[in-house]
Structure formats: structure tokens, C-alpha cells
Amino acid sequence: MAEVVAPPMDIAEPQPQVAAPNGVEPPTASEEPENVSETLYIQNLNEKIKVDVIKQSLRSLFKTYGEVLDVVAHSNLRMRGQAFVSFESPEVAKKAMEEVRGFPLYNKPMQISFARSRSDAVVKKLDAEHFDAHKAQRDEHKKNTRYTNPLKQKLRAKRMATDIDGAAAAPAVKRPNVQMPDEYLPPNKILFLQNLPENVDKEQLTTLFTQYPNLHEVRLIPTKKDIAFVEFVDEASAGVAKDALHNYKLDGENKIKITFARK
């Protein structure tokens, strides 16, 4: 059962930044936005969501812009709420950033900028012959990183907070409506059924879902016969039925797609 997502919408305070283990680093506060790279640095991710789910969600969200070479996220204290997403080219990364920045992934708007260095995955893919040198340089940097100084961390966090306040005051830029894939919607007591046989009726679905406890109601859509909603008394009961019947072949041929309904 997925963890229940809390609904706060405020932007989290900036966190002390460190180089991720894959070699990519966050941008410095002084870097210009034009300094594009193949890797995006993402902040303000919902820390209540498991890291594996966050990585899968980011990959699904960004793959529509191009091949995603790597998604890096960790649960340790220093990297919590942050991730790196790498593409094959800076142009693809820039387009993805412009259209997805601010998207409320699990109810928290993502803050997105360009990473300051190339990730291991990017170097392996585009510049493999220099990968050993890249790795050696990265390891040396980790030993002597300037972010280990607590005073510099504090000053840097203050500068980033000022930048974020300034960005918040800027006019909003209209961007395409990016929708979260159904598979990664947060738990809900209502299930959304798709790919149903056209001749299915309410009685058949009720019989199918009654074998799981706490069924409340089955609702068909008269104008759209291949979808339906099934409501349970609570999220936990809905989750049990969803896990058991997702991809079930009601007519022996077509698999039913079951996800949590959008709230």
C-alpha cells in the first residue's frame, strides 16, 4: 500500500546541497540560467513518498521529452527531497525544464534548474573515453568540496532563498498542462477502471468487487462504456482490490486497467 500523501502546497525551504553520488552537482547560486546542461536538478520533492516511487514518477513524467538516461534520488538526510534527471542533450533538458517546472508532483511544486556538472550516465553515453578521468575528478572534488564548511552552507542557503523569493514574484509563464500519469496517483478510496468490455454491466462489476471487503458503490458511465468507478469505504480496502484485480481479464481477453481516481 502506498504511503498517504499530505497535501501541503508551500515551497520547502532550501536545503544544504551536496554532490550526488553519480557525479552530478547542483548549480551554484551565481550561475546564469543560460548555462544549460543535459541534467536537471530538482528540489522540493515530497519527502513522504518512497524514493523508488519518486524515481519511477520522474522517469514517467520526463520520458515524453526524450530518452531519460538516468534518475538519481536518495533517502539520506542531505539528499532528501532532491533528484537529478539526465537526458541525451541540453536542448531536451531545457524544454523539459520549461514545461514541467512548478508541476505539483505529489502535491508539491517542483523547483527545477540545470545541474552544474555532467552526470556519470551522460558521460558514459556521450563521452565514454573520458569517463575514467571524469570519475577521478569527481572523487577528488568530493574530498575537497567547499560545501563541507557550515558557514558557506548557511550563506549559500540564504542566497538561494533570495533567488526563490525573486522568482516567486516574477510574472507566471504559461506552460502546457502536464498531467501526472494515472499509475502514480496518490491512494484514494475510489478506483478508476479502464479498458472494460463494452457489454459489461453494473451487476457483473459488483459481483467481481464484492469479494473484497468494504465495497460501497459501483458507478458506470452511460456515455463511456469502457470505464467505471468503484468506491470503497476507505483507501486501504480500495488498495487491496486494486492490487488484486489490476490486469484481470473480465472477458477472458482484455485486461482491466485499475488506478486510483483523481481527486
Residue frames relative to the residue before (quaternion, step in Angstrom):
aa qw qx qy qz dx dy dz
M 1.0000 0.0000 0.0000 0.0000 0.00 0.00 0.00
A 0.4224 -0.7128 0.4953 0.2611 3.59 -0.75 1.00
E 0.5608 -0.6026 0.4449 0.3527 3.52 -1.19 0.55
V 0.4905 -0.6562 0.4860 0.3042 3.55 -1.09 0.72
V 0.3231 -0.7735 0.5208 0.1615 3.53 -0.83 1.03
A 0.3607 -0.7159 0.5556 0.2206 3.55 -0.85 0.97
P 0.4554 -0.7644 0.4002 0.2195 3.62 -0.99 0.72
P 0.3269 0.7650 -0.5263 0.1759 3.68 1.03 0.27
M 0.2403 -0.7970 0.5427 0.1121 3.57 -0.99 0.84
D 0.4864 0.6728 -0.4458 0.3348 3.61 1.22 -0.07
I 0.4902 -0.6518 0.4967 0.2969 3.55 -1.18 0.66
A 0.4516 -0.7175 0.4630 0.2585 3.55 -0.73 1.08
E 0.5723 -0.5777 0.4501 0.3689 3.55 -1.19 0.53
P 0.5804 -0.5971 0.4095 0.3727 3.61 -1.02 0.73
Q 0.2964 -0.7596 0.5572 0.1572 3.54 -1.07 0.81
P 0.5880 -0.5325 0.4384 0.4224 3.63 -1.12 0.42
Q 0.2664 -0.8019 0.5192 0.1282 3.57 -0.79 1.01
V 0.0416 -0.7736 0.6322 0.0126 3.54 -1.17 0.70
A 0.5913 -0.5567 0.4328 0.3913 3.55 -1.23 0.38
A 0.4184 -0.6949 0.5232 0.2614 3.55 -0.94 0.86
P 0.6427 -0.5680 0.3570 0.3700 3.59 -1.14 0.60
N 0.6525 0.5164 -0.3431 0.4358 3.64 1.12 -0.34
G 0.6555 -0.5636 0.2951 0.4070 3.57 1.25 0.26
V 0.6247 0.5390 -0.3576 0.4375 3.60 1.15 -0.27
E 0.2089 -0.7961 0.5607 0.0903 3.56 -1.05 0.79
P 0.5527 -0.5856 0.4668 0.3656 3.59 -1.19 0.54
P 0.5605 -0.5915 0.4395 0.3778 3.60 -1.18 0.36
T 0.4516 -0.6373 0.5330 0.3254 3.57 -1.20 0.43
A 0.6442 -0.5610 0.3555 0.3792 3.55 -1.17 0.53
S 0.6922 0.5070 -0.2744 0.4342 3.59 1.12 -0.65
E 0.5365 0.6528 -0.4085 0.3451 3.59 1.21 -0.27
E 0.4661 -0.6858 0.4913 0.2666 3.54 -1.07 0.80
P 0.5988 -0.5842 0.4040 0.3701 3.60 -1.10 0.60
E 0.6132 0.5761 -0.3486 0.4129 3.60 1.16 -0.60
N 0.5668 0.5973 -0.3896 0.4125 3.59 1.21 -0.30
V 0.0019 0.8552 -0.5171 0.0364 3.56 0.53 1.22
S 0.0567 -0.7704 0.6329 0.0522 3.54 -1.26 0.41
E 0.6475 -0.5280 0.3777 0.3992 3.57 -1.28 0.09
T 0.7347 0.4172 -0.2116 0.4913 3.59 1.23 -0.38
L 0.2611 -0.7565 0.5842 0.1350 3.55 -0.99 0.92
Y 0.2515 -0.7376 0.6114 0.1377 3.53 -1.10 0.84
I 0.0971 -0.8280 0.5523 -0.0072 3.58 -0.55 1.19
Q 0.0833 -0.7926 0.6040 0.0107 3.56 -0.93 1.00
N 0.7764 0.3784 -0.2813 0.4181 3.51 -1.43 0.09
L 0.2931 0.7418 -0.5397 0.2692 3.57 1.02 0.80
N 0.5713 -0.6128 0.4270 0.3403 3.55 -1.11 0.66
E 0.3192 -0.7968 0.4874 0.1602 3.59 -0.40 1.23
K 0.5970 0.5760 -0.3675 0.4205 3.61 1.22 -0.22
I 0.6199 0.5275 -0.3399 0.4712 3.57 1.28 -0.26
K 0.5404 -0.6388 0.4402 0.3259 3.57 -0.95 0.87
V 0.6079 -0.5996 0.3835 0.3520 3.56 -1.06 0.82
D 0.6460 0.5279 -0.3310 0.4410 3.61 0.91 -0.84
V 0.6574 0.4994 -0.3066 0.4736 3.58 1.01 -0.80
I 0.6198 0.5385 -0.3324 0.4640 3.58 1.02 -0.81
K 0.6723 0.5007 -0.2999 0.4554 3.59 0.88 -0.95
Q 0.6576 0.4987 -0.3106 0.4715 3.59 0.94 -0.86
S 0.6537 0.5212 -0.3125 0.4510 3.58 0.98 -0.85
L 0.6598 0.5007 -0.3073 0.4685 3.59 0.94 -0.88
R 0.6440 0.5156 -0.3286 0.4598 3.59 0.95 -0.83
S 0.6695 0.4933 -0.2989 0.4681 3.61 0.92 -0.87
L 0.6657 0.5222 -0.2970 0.4427 3.55 1.00 -0.84
F 0.7760 0.3829 -0.1847 0.4660 3.58 0.92 -0.91
K 0.5475 0.6557 -0.4069 0.3235 3.62 1.13 -0.40
T 0.5605 0.6017 -0.3973 0.4073 3.60 1.19 -0.32
Y 0.6674 0.4998 -0.3032 0.4612 3.63 1.20 -0.36
G 0.7506 -0.2730 0.2006 0.5673 3.59 1.18 -0.39
E 0.7122 -0.4339 0.3154 0.4528 3.56 -1.29 0.06
V 0.2563 -0.7456 0.5981 0.1437 3.56 -0.89 0.99
L 0.2972 -0.7931 0.5077 0.1580 3.58 -0.41 1.23
D 0.8076 -0.1020 0.1154 0.5692 3.57 0.97 -0.78
V 0.0948 -0.7397 0.6611 0.0823 3.54 -1.25 0.58
V 0.0604 -0.8133 0.5785 -0.0166 3.56 -0.64 1.15
A 0.1862 0.7422 -0.6255 0.1526 3.56 -0.86 1.06
H 0.1062 -0.8044 0.5839 0.0276 3.57 -1.04 0.76
S 0.4552 -0.7057 0.4842 0.2456 3.55 -1.19 0.57
N 0.4696 0.6775 -0.4639 0.3244 3.60 1.21 -0.07
L 0.7055 -0.5161 0.2926 0.3876 3.56 -1.19 0.60
R 0.6995 0.4927 -0.2859 0.4315 3.60 0.90 -0.91
M 0.7663 0.3587 -0.1915 0.4974 3.60 1.06 -0.67
R 0.4019 0.7375 -0.4676 0.2755 3.58 1.26 -0.01
G 0.8130 0.2413 -0.1905 0.4945 3.58 -0.97 0.88
Q 0.6867 0.4296 -0.2677 0.5217 3.58 1.30 0.17
A 0.0270 0.7909 -0.6112 0.0117 3.57 -1.23 0.44
F 0.2481 -0.7311 0.6124 0.1701 3.55 -1.34 0.30
V 0.0849 -0.7803 0.6189 0.0299 3.57 -0.95 0.92
S 0.1383 -0.8278 0.5428 0.0309 3.59 -0.62 1.15
F 0.1519 -0.7723 0.6141 0.0576 3.54 -1.08 0.93
E 0.6521 -0.5261 0.3794 0.3925 3.57 -1.33 0.03
S 0.8167 0.1179 -0.0487 0.5627 3.61 1.10 -0.51
P 0.5946 -0.5740 0.4275 0.3663 3.59 -1.20 0.52
E 0.6104 0.5740 -0.3531 0.4163 3.57 1.10 -0.73
V 0.6571 0.4944 -0.3053 0.4802 3.57 0.97 -0.87
A 0.6485 0.5230 -0.3167 0.4535 3.58 0.96 -0.87
K 0.6527 0.5252 -0.3154 0.4457 3.58 0.98 -0.86
K 0.6567 0.5014 -0.3135 0.4681 3.59 0.93 -0.88
A 0.6505 0.5164 -0.3170 0.4579 3.58 0.96 -0.89
M 0.6546 0.5185 -0.3174 0.4494 3.58 0.94 -0.87
E 0.6740 0.5156 -0.3027 0.4339 3.58 0.87 -0.96
E 0.7519 0.4143 -0.2244 0.4612 3.58 0.97 -0.83
V 0.7450 0.4049 -0.2242 0.4804 3.59 1.10 -0.58
R 0.4804 0.6803 -0.4404 0.3355 3.61 1.18 -0.41
G 0.7964 0.2588 -0.2214 0.4998 3.54 -0.84 1.04
F 0.4578 0.6806 -0.4594 0.3410 3.60 1.24 -0.12
P 0.3838 -0.7594 0.4780 0.2179 3.64 -0.74 1.03
L 0.0678 -0.8116 0.5802 -0.0013 3.57 0.22 1.27
Y 0.8159 -0.0986 -0.0028 0.5698 3.58 -0.51 1.22
N 0.7230 -0.5050 0.2249 0.4143 3.53 0.87 1.16
K 0.6800 0.4048 -0.3273 0.5164 3.63 1.14 0.42
P 0.4076 -0.7353 0.4814 0.2477 3.63 -0.62 1.11
M 0.3924 -0.7462 0.4924 0.2162 3.56 -0.73 1.06
Q 0.2357 -0.7167 0.6390 0.1499 3.53 -1.12 0.80
I 0.0280 -0.8352 0.5469 -0.0506 3.59 -0.58 1.15
S 0.0823 0.7624 -0.6381 0.0691 3.56 -1.02 0.89
F 0.5863 -0.5652 0.4282 0.3916 3.58 -1.27 0.03
A 0.4796 -0.6497 0.5068 0.3017 3.55 -1.03 0.79
R 0.5286 -0.6721 0.4316 0.2875 3.57 -1.15 0.62
S 0.7958 0.1615 -0.0970 0.5755 3.59 1.16 -0.39
R 0.5966 -0.5800 0.4179 0.3646 3.56 -1.26 0.34
S 0.4487 -0.6863 0.5035 0.2724 3.56 -1.04 0.76
D 0.6649 -0.4840 0.3812 0.4222 3.57 -1.28 0.31
A 0.6574 0.5330 -0.3149 0.4296 3.59 0.94 -0.92
V 0.6516 0.5110 -0.3115 0.4662 3.58 1.02 -0.81
V 0.6644 0.4981 -0.3079 0.4645 3.59 0.90 -0.90
K 0.6435 0.5238 -0.3247 0.4540 3.59 0.94 -0.84
K 0.7076 0.4727 -0.2574 0.4578 3.56 0.98 -0.88
L 0.8226 0.2912 -0.1121 0.4753 3.57 0.81 -1.02
D 0.8059 0.1389 -0.0456 0.5737 3.60 1.14 -0.48
A 0.0079 0.8782 -0.4781 0.0078 3.57 0.94 0.96
E 0.6475 0.5530 -0.3364 0.4022 3.60 0.98 -0.75
H 0.7228 0.3928 -0.2429 0.5141 3.58 1.20 -0.38
F 0.3543 0.7732 -0.4745 0.2270 3.57 1.24 0.20
D 0.6416 0.5305 -0.3370 0.4397 3.62 0.93 -0.84
A 0.6579 0.4941 -0.3077 0.4779 3.58 0.98 -0.84
H 0.6212 0.5433 -0.3294 0.4587 3.56 1.04 -0.81
K 0.6786 0.4945 -0.2883 0.4602 3.57 0.89 -0.96
A 0.6459 0.5166 -0.3227 0.4602 3.60 0.98 -0.83
Q 0.6542 0.5087 -0.3067 0.4681 3.57 0.98 -0.85
R 0.6495 0.5177 -0.3125 0.4609 3.54 1.00 -0.83
D 0.6564 0.5096 -0.3142 0.4591 3.60 0.92 -0.87
E 0.6434 0.5142 -0.3224 0.4666 3.56 1.02 -0.79
H 0.6399 0.5336 -0.3217 0.4498 3.55 1.00 -0.83
K 0.6342 0.5420 -0.3306 0.4412 3.57 0.99 -0.81
K 0.6462 0.5233 -0.3199 0.4541 3.56 1.08 -0.71
N 0.8016 0.2752 -0.1129 0.5186 3.55 1.01 -0.82
T 0.2542 0.8147 -0.4984 0.1526 3.57 1.17 0.39
R 0.4607 -0.7082 0.4713 0.2530 3.51 -0.95 0.91
Y 0.5980 0.6001 -0.3618 0.3891 3.59 1.22 -0.33
T 0.5114 0.6373 -0.4354 0.3778 3.59 1.24 0.07
N 0.5757 0.5753 -0.3735 0.4451 3.58 1.25 -0.28
P 0.4221 -0.7402 0.4589 0.2517 3.63 -0.47 1.17
L 0.6390 0.5324 -0.3352 0.4425 3.60 1.00 -0.77
K 0.6624 0.4929 -0.3044 0.4750 3.58 0.97 -0.86
Q 0.6040 0.5502 -0.3536 0.4554 3.56 1.08 -0.70
K 0.6764 0.5059 -0.2914 0.4491 3.56 0.91 -0.93
L 0.6674 0.4956 -0.2956 0.4707 3.57 0.96 -0.90
R 0.6551 0.5173 -0.3077 0.4566 3.55 0.99 -0.85
A 0.6394 0.5193 -0.3212 0.4672 3.58 1.00 -0.82
K 0.6359 0.5312 -0.3209 0.4588 3.58 1.07 -0.78
R 0.6488 0.5121 -0.3127 0.4680 3.59 1.00 -0.84
M 0.6568 0.5129 -0.3084 0.4587 3.56 0.98 -0.85
A 0.6229 0.5390 -0.3378 0.4553 3.57 1.06 -0.76
T 0.6366 0.5219 -0.3186 0.4700 3.58 1.05 -0.79
D 0.6471 0.5252 -0.3093 0.4581 3.56 0.99 -0.87
I 0.6658 0.5051 -0.3019 0.4588 3.57 0.98 -0.90
D 0.6292 0.5275 -0.3321 0.4643 3.59 1.03 -0.79
G 0.6548 0.5137 -0.3053 0.4628 3.55 1.03 -0.83
A 0.6504 0.5139 -0.3106 0.4653 3.55 1.02 -0.82
A 0.6421 0.5376 -0.3243 0.4399 3.56 1.04 -0.79
A 0.6768 0.4975 -0.2842 0.4622 3.57 1.14 -0.68
A 0.5568 0.6200 -0.3868 0.3949 3.59 1.24 -0.38
P 0.6134 -0.5554 0.4031 0.3909 3.60 -1.15 0.56
A 0.4994 -0.6619 0.4713 0.3007 3.55 -1.00 0.82
V 0.2929 -0.7439 0.5781 0.1631 3.56 -1.02 0.88
K 0.4018 -0.7202 0.5109 0.2427 3.55 -0.75 1.04
R 0.0123 0.7995 -0.5989 0.0440 3.58 -0.83 0.97
P 0.6619 -0.5101 0.3547 0.4194 3.58 -1.19 0.39
N 0.5110 -0.6431 0.4793 0.3092 3.54 -1.16 0.62
V 0.1122 -0.7985 0.5909 0.0272 3.57 -0.39 1.27
Q 0.1544 -0.8227 0.5448 0.0504 3.57 -0.59 1.13
M 0.5086 -0.6545 0.4758 0.2943 3.53 -1.02 0.90
P 0.5053 -0.6434 0.4706 0.3305 3.65 -0.86 0.85
D 0.6011 -0.6069 0.3856 0.3488 3.58 -1.00 0.84
E 0.6314 0.5853 -0.3353 0.3826 3.57 1.02 -0.85
Y 0.7690 0.3629 -0.1876 0.4916 3.61 1.13 -0.53
L 0.3409 0.7293 -0.5160 0.2925 3.56 1.18 0.51
P 0.5482 -0.6261 0.4329 0.3466 3.62 -1.05 0.67
P 0.6798 -0.5080 0.3405 0.4049 3.60 -1.21 0.50
N 0.0003 -0.7771 0.6264 -0.0618 3.52 -1.13 0.79
K 0.4936 -0.6658 0.4609 0.3173 3.62 -1.03 0.61
I 0.6699 0.4424 -0.2890 0.5215 3.58 1.32 -0.16
L 0.2236 -0.7737 0.5827 0.1084 3.57 -0.88 1.01
F 0.2582 -0.7448 0.5980 0.1451 3.56 -1.15 0.73
L 0.1549 -0.8068 0.5684 0.0448 3.58 -0.60 1.17
Q 0.0329 -0.7916 0.6101 -0.0042 3.57 -0.94 0.92
N 0.7944 0.3154 -0.2414 0.4596 3.55 -1.35 0.32
L 0.2795 0.7644 -0.5254 0.2481 3.59 1.03 0.80
P 0.5535 -0.5686 0.4704 0.3861 3.62 -1.14 0.51
E 0.5506 -0.6546 0.4035 0.3248 3.60 -0.93 0.82
N 0.7095 0.4519 -0.2697 0.4688 3.60 1.13 -0.52
V 0.4059 0.7142 -0.4846 0.3006 3.60 1.23 0.18
D 0.1490 -0.7879 0.5894 0.0982 3.59 -1.07 0.65
K 0.7235 -0.4565 0.3111 0.4140 3.54 -1.33 0.26
E 0.6402 0.5438 -0.3280 0.4323 3.57 0.98 -0.83
Q 0.6437 0.5205 -0.3250 0.4572 3.61 0.99 -0.81
L 0.6824 0.4757 -0.2903 0.4731 3.58 0.89 -0.92
T 0.6270 0.5330 -0.3397 0.4555 3.58 0.99 -0.78
T 0.6484 0.5131 -0.3110 0.4686 3.58 0.97 -0.87
L 0.6550 0.5280 -0.3072 0.4447 3.57 0.99 -0.87
F 0.7739 0.3749 -0.1939 0.4722 3.59 0.83 -0.98
T 0.5240 0.6451 -0.4124 0.3731 3.61 1.22 -0.29
Q 0.5920 0.5855 -0.3718 0.4104 3.59 1.16 -0.45
Y 0.6775 0.3967 -0.2891 0.5478 3.59 1.30 -0.06
P 0.5502 -0.6848 0.3719 0.3001 3.59 -0.86 0.96
N 0.8429 0.2749 -0.1971 0.4185 3.49 -1.39 0.45
L 0.2585 0.7512 -0.5585 0.2385 3.60 1.01 0.74
H 0.2112 -0.8007 0.5512 0.1020 3.59 -0.89 0.94
E 0.8041 -0.1722 0.1673 0.5439 3.59 0.77 -0.97
V 0.1983 -0.7317 0.6391 0.1299 3.54 -1.27 0.62
R 0.0487 -0.8166 0.5750 -0.0081 3.61 -0.74 1.05
L 0.1774 -0.7732 0.6027 0.0860 3.58 -0.76 1.06
I 0.3513 -0.7115 0.5653 0.2252 3.56 -1.22 0.49
P 0.4136 -0.7572 0.4427 0.2441 3.63 -0.33 1.21
T 0.7414 0.4104 -0.2293 0.4788 3.60 0.99 -0.82
K 0.7487 0.2593 -0.1610 0.5884 3.58 1.27 -0.14
K 0.1506 -0.8725 0.4601 0.0664 3.55 0.24 1.30
D 0.6641 0.5239 -0.3187 0.4276 3.60 1.17 -0.33
I 0.7161 0.3640 -0.2653 0.5332 3.61 1.24 0.18
A 0.0182 0.7863 -0.6175 0.0137 3.57 -1.28 0.41
F 0.3019 -0.7165 0.5935 0.2081 3.55 -1.32 0.24
V 0.0890 -0.7756 0.6239 0.0358 3.56 -1.02 0.87
E 0.1331 -0.8221 0.5526 0.0341 3.58 -0.56 1.17
F 0.1710 -0.7620 0.6192 0.0821 3.53 -1.07 0.91
V 0.6662 -0.5077 0.3625 0.4086 3.57 -1.28 0.20
D 0.8121 0.0278 0.0103 0.5828 3.59 1.05 -0.71
E 0.6876 -0.5011 0.3481 0.3936 3.56 -1.33 0.33
A 0.6355 0.5533 -0.3385 0.4189 3.57 0.96 -0.85
S 0.6670 0.4919 -0.3022 0.4710 3.59 0.92 -0.89
A 0.6363 0.5233 -0.3278 0.4625 3.57 1.01 -0.79
G 0.6470 0.5356 -0.3156 0.4415 3.57 1.01 -0.82
V 0.6249 0.5355 -0.3341 0.4596 3.59 1.04 -0.77
A 0.6844 0.4764 -0.2833 0.4737 3.58 0.88 -0.95
K 0.6253 0.5448 -0.3347 0.4475 3.59 1.00 -0.80
D 0.6891 0.4827 -0.2858 0.4588 3.59 0.81 -0.99
A 0.6925 0.4960 -0.2814 0.4418 3.58 1.01 -0.79
L 0.8120 0.3239 -0.1343 0.4666 3.59 0.91 -0.88
H 0.4305 0.6809 -0.4846 0.3409 3.62 1.20 -0.03
N 0.8210 0.1434 -0.1778 0.5233 3.60 -0.85 1.09
Y 0.3757 0.7133 -0.5015 0.3139 3.60 1.22 0.34
K 0.3315 -0.7440 0.5504 0.1835 3.59 -0.95 0.91
L 0.2298 -0.8186 0.5151 0.1085 3.54 -0.03 1.32
D 0.7689 0.2930 -0.1655 0.5436 3.58 1.07 -0.75
G 0.6027 -0.5873 0.3452 0.4156 3.56 1.29 0.24
E 0.7461 0.3657 -0.2128 0.5141 3.59 1.27 -0.11
N 0.8118 0.2581 -0.1167 0.5107 3.56 0.55 -1.19
K 0.3848 -0.7308 0.5215 0.2141 3.56 -0.93 0.96
I 0.3868 -0.7000 0.5507 0.2389 3.56 -0.98 0.88
K 0.2412 -0.7378 0.6113 0.1543 3.58 -0.97 0.88
I 0.0311 -0.8100 0.5851 -0.0241 3.57 -0.71 1.10
T 0.0719 0.7737 -0.6252 0.0735 3.58 -0.80 1.05
F 0.5873 -0.5164 0.4515 0.4296 3.56 -1.29 0.08
A 0.4920 -0.6599 0.4767 0.3086 3.59 -0.99 0.77
R 0.5234 -0.6087 0.4904 0.3391 3.56 -1.22 0.50
K 0.3759 -0.7308 0.5212 0.2302 3.56 -0.93 0.88
